[in-house]
């Protein structure tokens, strides 16, 4: 799969929570084994009307303990994992 095709893959909203500090949302693609998490803090703690700061995005790959900060880094790890899996089959 090309980088462009990888980036177009749909992620499904799985869960989220919101509190006085901010919000945490989780999106997944089970077929590819990838996950995107977004943590967004409130501008002012415990003030729901203060607005939001910019979200902090992290990506994860099933079976890999690392946290990736960019789609490029996630794609590289995903590609390496899948090429290694192909060689294991044969």
Number of C-alpha atoms within 10 A of each C-alpha: 8 8 12 9 8 16 13 8 11 10 17 13 14 11 11 13 10 13 13 12 15 21 16 18 16 18 18 20 15 11 8 14 12 18 20 21 19 17 18 18 20 21 16 15 12 12 13 14 9 11 11 14 13 11 15 12 16 17 21 21 20 13 9 10 8 12 12 17 14 11 17 13 13 22 21 12 17 20 16 11 15 13 11 11 11 9 8 8 6 5
